Amino acid sequence: MNKLILPVAIFLSVILAGKVAEHYAVEGSWRIGLLCLVAVVVQIVVSRIQRARRENAES
């Protein structure tokens, strides 16, 4: 189950960011850049949360 958290979080956040970008009429490479940035930020945040939980469980 833990292995599915990251892909699902990225998928949902990119879909949401795409809808927001569509609402504000962001076009072309700006939209792609925004979606990539959202995916990277979500990956970093989820990885840090999972690592922190793993370290707390080992302690």
URRA-V584300 format. One record per helix or strand. SS is the DSSP state (~ for helix, > for strand). FROM is the first residue (numbers start at 1). TO is the last residue. If there is no record, write none. Layout:
BEGIN
ss->SS from->FROM to->TO
ss->SS from->FROM to->TO
END
This chain:
BEGIN
ss->~ from->2 to->23
ss->~ from->29 to->58
END
